[in-house]
Amino acid sequence: MPSPHRNLLASHGWNVVPGGTDTCARPGSGPGQCGDGIPAGARLTFNLVYSNSSSLTGQELGALAAAAKQAGIEITLQENTFANIITNDNNLLTPSNQNKWAMAEIGAYTQVAYPTTITVFNTTGSFNIGSYHDPQADKLIDASVNGSDPNAATNEAAYLTAQQPALFQPTPDSVFAWTKRLSGPRDSFASLTQFYLTPEVWYFTS
């Protein structure tokens, strides 16, 4: 990662070791400190479980882990199936496993057209698989769904964008149509069910 990321970590109390693993040098929750609940010497390392529904996901996350390592952030990748991740790494279904993973990549998630994160980031949301909890987010989501303020949805989106409970990526709605002359790796078509579109690996047959 570029030096600004390293500078950001250093300015927040971390001993930055490019190519290695950063450690907390200044514990605490104040300015210039590592953060609430992070002890001195804590290593900046975590695991990232990802779905193998698309072979390209592993390549993408491998690039992420390599870039993070340049700033001393150690990400351990763990490949699994979509079904196993949903079954075993969903805190709502398997609370006993909630401390066994830090990040997960299972593909895209879309809802109805109304722009709210109800069910995903509200504390009691049925799809809040990571147990995200923020009273202010709950308040804004409720106002967006049940209130009359025309700016409620915008306020909700702005707050959650700043809080970053997840890495937000664009997920366009698409209509897929092709001819029998179009071919490619089987998993590139199967991954369409997980919102992965990979036309770069397709080709036409005669």
matplotlib code that plots the C-alpha trace (Angstrom):
import matplotlib.pyplot as plt

x = [0.0, 1.2, 3.1, 0.0, -1.5, 1.7, 1.7, -1.9, -1.1, 2.0, 0.1, -2.4, 0.0, 1.2, 4.8, 4.8, 6.9, 6.5, 6.6, 6.2, 3.5, 2.7, 2.3, 0.6, 3.2, 0.8, -2.3, -5.3, -8.4, -7.0, -5.6, -2.5, -3.2, -4.1, -7.7, -10.0, -9.3, -6.1, -3.2, 0.4, 2.2, -1.0, -0.2, -2.1, -3.1, -6.5, -8.0, -10.3, -12.6, -13.8, -16.1, -14.6, -17.8, -15.6, -12.0, -11.3, -12.1, -9.0, -6.9, -8.5, -8.1, -4.5, -3.7, -5.4, -3.3, -0.1, -0.9, -1.8, 1.5, 3.4, 2.0, 2.6, -1.0, -1.0, -4.2, -4.5, -6.8, -9.0, -10.9, -14.2, -17.5, -20.4, -22.6, -20.1, -19.4, -23.1, -23.7, -20.6, -19.6, -23.0, -23.0, -26.8, -26.8, -23.6, -22.7, -20.1, -18.0, -18.2, -14.6, -13.1, -13.2, -12.5, -13.6, -15.6, -16.1, -19.1, -20.2, -22.6, -25.7, -28.6, -32.0, -35.0, -34.7, -35.3, -31.8, -31.6, -29.5, -32.3, -31.7, -28.0, -26.6, -29.3, -28.5, -31.4, -31.1, -31.8, -28.8, -26.4, -24.1, -21.2, -23.1, -22.5, -23.9, -24.2, -27.1, -26.7, -26.9, -30.0, -31.6, -30.8, -32.0, -35.3, -35.8, -35.1, -37.7, -40.3, -39.8, -41.0, -37.7, -37.0, -33.2, -33.4, -32.0, -29.2, -28.3, -28.2, -26.0, -23.6, -23.2, -22.6, -20.2, -18.1, -18.3, -17.4, -19.0, -18.1, -16.1, -18.7, -18.3, -20.6, -23.1, -24.9, -28.2, -27.6, -29.6, -27.7, -28.4, -26.1, -26.0, -25.0, -21.9, -20.6, -18.5, -16.0, -15.1, -18.0, -17.5, -17.6, -21.3, -22.1, -20.7, -23.4, -25.7, -23.3, -23.4, -19.9, -19.8, -16.5, -16.9, -13.1, -12.8, -15.5, -15.1, -17.1, -17.1, -17.7]
y = [0.0, 3.6, 5.4, 7.5, 4.3, 3.6, 7.1, 6.8, 3.7, 5.2, 8.4, 6.2, 4.4, 1.5, 0.4, -0.1, -2.9, -2.9, -6.5, -7.7, -7.4, -4.1, -4.0, -1.6, 0.8, 3.3, 1.6, 3.6, 5.3, 8.8, 10.7, 9.0, 5.7, 2.3, 2.2, 1.1, -2.4, -3.0, -3.9, -3.0, -5.3, -6.5, -7.7, -6.2, -9.6, -11.2, -13.9, -13.4, -16.2, -16.2, -18.1, -20.1, -19.6, -17.7, -18.5, -14.9, -14.1, -15.8, -13.8, -10.5, -11.2, -12.4, -9.0, -7.3, -9.3, -8.6, -4.8, -4.9, -6.6, -3.6, -1.6, -4.4, -5.6, -9.4, -11.0, -14.8, -16.0, -19.0, -20.5, -22.2, -22.9, -20.4, -22.9, -23.6, -19.9, -19.1, -22.1, -21.9, -18.2, -16.6, -15.3, -15.4, -19.1, -20.2, -17.7, -20.1, -19.4, -15.6, -15.2, -17.6, -15.1, -11.4, -10.7, -12.7, -12.4, -14.3, -12.4, -9.6, -8.8, -6.8, -5.9, -4.1, -0.9, 1.3, 2.5, 1.3, -1.3, -2.6, -6.3, -6.0, -3.4, -2.9, -4.8, -7.2, -7.6, -11.1, -10.7, -9.0, -12.0, -10.1, -8.9, -5.2, -3.1, 0.7, 2.5, 5.5, 3.3, 1.6, 5.0, 6.2, 3.0, 3.1, 6.8, 5.8, 3.0, 4.4, 8.2, 11.0, 13.0, 13.0, 13.1, 10.0, 7.6, 10.0, 10.4, 6.7, 6.1, 8.9, 7.6, 4.0, 5.1, 6.9, 4.0, 1.3, -1.8, -3.5, -2.8, -1.4, -2.3, -1.6, -4.3, -3.4, -5.0, -6.8, -8.7, -11.7, -13.1, -15.1, -17.5, -21.2, -20.0, -18.4, -20.6, -20.5, -22.1, -23.6, -21.8, -18.4, -19.1, -20.7, -17.6, -15.5, -16.7, -14.9, -11.7, -12.3, -11.2, -12.4, -11.9, -11.6, -15.4, -16.2, -16.8, -17.6, -21.0, -21.5]
z = [0.0, -0.7, 2.1, 3.1, 4.5, 6.5, 7.7, 8.8, 10.8, 12.4, 13.4, 15.2, 17.4, 15.3, 14.8, 11.0, 9.5, 5.7, 4.5, 8.1, 10.7, 12.5, 16.3, 18.6, 20.1, 21.8, 23.3, 24.2, 22.7, 22.5, 19.5, 18.2, 19.9, 18.5, 19.6, 22.4, 23.6, 21.7, 24.0, 23.6, 21.3, 19.5, 16.0, 13.0, 11.6, 10.8, 8.6, 5.6, 4.7, 1.1, -1.2, -4.0, -6.1, -8.5, -9.1, -9.7, -6.1, -4.8, -7.3, -6.2, -2.5, -3.1, -4.6, -1.6, 0.9, -1.0, -1.0, 2.7, 3.5, 2.1, 5.0, 7.5, 7.6, 7.6, 6.1, 6.1, 3.4, 4.0, 1.0, 1.6, -0.1, -0.1, 1.7, 4.4, 5.0, 5.3, 7.6, 9.8, 9.7, 10.2, 13.7, 13.8, 13.1, 14.8, 17.5, 18.9, 15.8, 15.8, 17.0, 14.5, 11.6, 11.1, 7.5, 4.9, 1.2, 0.0, -3.0, -3.5, -1.5, -3.0, -1.6, -2.8, -4.8, -1.7, -0.6, 3.0, 4.8, 7.0, 7.8, 7.0, 9.4, 12.0, 15.2, 14.9, 11.1, 9.8, 7.4, 9.9, 9.8, 11.3, 14.4, 13.5, 16.3, 16.4, 18.1, 15.8, 12.8, 14.2, 14.7, 11.2, 9.6, 11.5, 10.4, 6.8, 6.9, 9.2, 9.3, 7.1, 6.7, 2.9, 3.8, 6.0, 3.4, 2.5, 6.2, 6.7, 3.7, 4.7, 8.2, 7.2, 4.5, 7.1, 9.6, 7.0, 8.6, 5.3, 2.1, -0.3, -3.9, -6.9, -7.7, -10.9, -11.9, -15.1, -17.7, -19.2, -22.6, -24.8, -27.7, -27.8, -29.6, -26.3, -24.1, -21.3, -18.0, -16.2, -12.9, -14.8, -15.6, -12.3, -10.5, -12.1, -9.3, -6.9, -8.9, -10.4, -14.1, -15.8, -19.6, -19.9, -19.7, -22.3, -26.0, -29.1, -30.8, -34.5]

ax = plt.figure().add_subplot(projection="3d")
ax.plot(x, y, z, "-o")
ax.set_aspect("equal")
plt.show()
